Amino acid sequence: RVVVTRAPGYLLVAGASSIDASRFEAQYRTAIASSAEDPAAAAALLGEALAWWRGPAYAEFADGFARPAATHLEELRLSAREERAGLLLAAGATTEAIAAASDLAAEHPLRERPVEVLMRGLHTAGRTADALGAYRAYREHVASELGIDPTAALRELEARILRDDPEP
């Protein structure tokens, strides 16, 4: 019995394994924990977890009582997409990593992680000019929108790409 009658109404009895949000979070944690050992398997696991999404978290309730949970899940979803792009690159799936990072950078132009993965992927693919172009576009965007420079880590990545460092 999944629905139980209790005062003052009804109670839904469901285990964590039958709730998509719980399953997504558990699979996300498992993928991140295993990412150093097997990036390809972790990327696949994140791909499976992301496939469960069918729209915004708690769609019609996201602006009401479910706002904190919806915000948490949407941020976790974005983090999973970023991690998956990085893991694809680490696993040698450069073309997929570039596509995933490029989509993320377009959707979230102020987030640095997609730009980092995109730069690394493009450089790995022998597209150094495109990697530097992605950095310049990001640098100009954050300067115009926020009045700041990219972090030291991203500036260092640009410098390593300019030096043609084999491991940017």
C-alpha positions as CSV (number, residue, x, y, z in Angstrom):
1,R,0.0,0.0,0.0
2,V,1.5,3.3,-1.1
3,V,-1.2,5.6,0.0
4,V,-2.3,5.4,3.6
5,T,-5.2,7.2,5.2
6,R,-4.2,9.2,8.3
7,A,-5.6,12.2,10.0
8,P,-5.9,14.8,8.7
9,G,-5.6,13.3,5.2
10,Y,-3.4,10.9,3.3
11,L,0.2,9.8,3.5
12,L,2.3,8.7,0.6
13,V,4.6,5.8,1.7
14,A,7.5,5.5,-0.7
15,G,11.1,4.4,-0.3
16,A,14.0,6.5,-1.5
17,S,14.6,4.1,-4.4
18,S,11.2,4.9,-5.9
19,I,11.7,8.7,-5.8
20,D,13.5,10.1,-8.9
21,A,15.1,12.9,-7.0
22,S,16.6,10.5,-4.4
23,R,17.8,8.1,-7.1
24,F,19.4,11.0,-9.1
25,E,21.3,12.2,-6.0
26,A,22.4,8.7,-5.1
27,Q,23.6,8.0,-8.6
28,Y,25.4,11.4,-8.8
29,R,27.2,10.7,-5.5
30,T,28.2,7.2,-6.8
31,A,29.5,8.6,-10.1
32,I,31.6,11.4,-8.4
33,A,33.0,8.9,-5.9
34,S,34.2,6.6,-8.7
35,S,35.2,9.3,-11.2
36,A,39.0,9.1,-10.5
37,E,39.1,5.3,-10.9
38,D,37.0,5.1,-14.1
39,P,36.0,8.4,-15.8
40,A,34.2,6.6,-18.6
41,A,32.0,4.6,-16.3
42,A,31.3,7.6,-14.1
43,A,30.4,9.7,-17.2
44,A,28.0,6.9,-18.2
45,L,26.5,6.8,-14.8
46,L,25.9,10.6,-14.8
47,G,24.4,10.2,-18.3
48,E,21.9,7.7,-17.0
49,A,21.1,9.9,-14.0
50,L,20.6,12.9,-16.2
51,A,18.3,10.9,-18.5
52,W,15.7,10.7,-15.7
53,W,15.1,14.4,-16.0
54,R,11.9,15.3,-17.8
55,G,11.7,19.0,-17.1
56,P,12.4,21.4,-14.3
57,A,12.5,20.0,-10.7
58,Y,9.1,20.2,-9.0
59,A,8.0,22.2,-12.0
60,E,4.7,23.8,-10.9
61,F,5.7,23.9,-7.3
62,A,9.2,25.4,-7.8
63,D,8.1,28.9,-6.9
64,G,6.2,27.8,-3.9
65,F,6.8,25.4,-1.1
66,A,9.3,23.3,-3.1
67,R,11.6,26.2,-4.0
68,P,14.5,25.1,-1.8
69,A,14.4,21.5,-3.0
70,A,13.9,22.6,-6.6
71,T,16.9,25.0,-6.4
72,H,19.1,22.2,-4.9
73,L,18.1,19.7,-7.5
74,E,18.6,22.1,-10.4
75,E,22.1,23.1,-9.1
76,L,22.9,19.4,-8.7
77,R,21.7,18.7,-12.2
78,L,23.9,21.5,-13.6
79,S,26.9,20.2,-11.6
80,A,26.2,16.7,-13.0
81,R,26.3,18.0,-16.5
82,E,29.5,19.9,-15.9
83,E,31.1,16.9,-14.2
84,R,30.0,14.6,-17.1
85,A,31.6,16.9,-19.6
86,G,34.9,16.8,-17.7
87,L,34.7,13.1,-17.3
88,L,34.0,12.6,-21.0
89,L,37.2,14.5,-21.7
90,A,39.2,12.5,-19.1
91,A,37.9,9.3,-20.7
92,G,39.1,10.4,-24.2
93,A,35.6,11.2,-25.6
94,T,36.8,14.6,-26.8
95,T,34.1,15.3,-29.4
96,E,31.3,14.5,-26.9
97,A,33.1,16.5,-24.2
98,I,33.4,19.5,-26.5
99,A,29.7,19.3,-27.5
100,A,28.6,19.0,-23.8
101,A,30.8,21.8,-22.6
102,S,29.8,24.1,-25.6
103,D,26.1,23.6,-24.8
104,L,26.7,24.4,-21.1
105,A,28.8,27.5,-21.9
106,A,26.0,28.8,-24.1
107,E,23.3,28.1,-21.6
108,H,25.3,29.4,-18.6
109,P,27.7,32.0,-19.9
110,L,28.9,33.1,-16.5
111,R,29.9,29.6,-15.2
112,E,33.6,28.9,-15.6
113,R,33.7,25.1,-15.4
114,P,32.1,24.6,-18.9
115,V,34.6,27.0,-20.4
116,E,37.5,25.2,-18.8
117,V,36.4,21.9,-20.1
118,L,35.7,23.4,-23.5
119,M,39.2,25.0,-23.7
120,R,40.9,21.7,-22.7
121,G,38.8,19.7,-25.1
122,L,39.5,22.1,-28.0
123,H,43.2,22.2,-27.3
124,T,43.3,18.4,-27.0
125,A,41.5,18.2,-30.4
126,G,44.2,20.4,-32.0
127,R,41.9,23.4,-32.1
128,T,44.1,25.7,-30.1
129,A,42.8,28.9,-31.7
130,D,39.3,27.9,-30.9
131,A,40.3,27.1,-27.3
132,L,41.9,30.6,-26.9
133,G,38.8,32.1,-28.6
134,A,36.5,30.5,-26.0
135,Y,38.7,31.9,-23.3
136,R,38.6,35.4,-24.8
137,A,34.9,35.3,-25.3
138,Y,34.4,34.2,-21.6
139,R,36.8,36.9,-20.3
140,E,35.1,39.6,-22.3
141,H,31.6,38.4,-21.1
142,V,32.4,38.3,-17.4
143,A,34.2,41.6,-17.7
144,S,31.2,43.3,-19.3
145,E,28.6,41.6,-17.2
146,L,30.3,41.5,-13.8
147,G,33.4,43.7,-14.1
148,I,35.7,40.9,-13.1
149,D,38.4,38.8,-14.6
150,P,38.4,35.0,-14.9
151,T,39.9,33.1,-11.9
152,A,43.6,32.6,-11.7
153,A,43.1,28.9,-12.6
154,L,41.4,29.7,-15.9
155,R,44.1,32.4,-16.7
156,E,46.8,29.8,-16.0
157,L,45.0,27.3,-18.3
158,E,45.1,30.0,-21.0
159,A,48.8,30.5,-20.4
160,R,49.5,26.7,-20.6
161,I,47.6,26.5,-23.9
162,L,49.6,29.4,-25.2
163,R,52.8,27.5,-24.2
164,D,51.3,24.4,-25.9
165,D,51.7,22.6,-22.6
166,P,50.8,18.9,-23.3
167,E,48.6,18.7,-20.3
168,P,46.6,22.0,-20.0
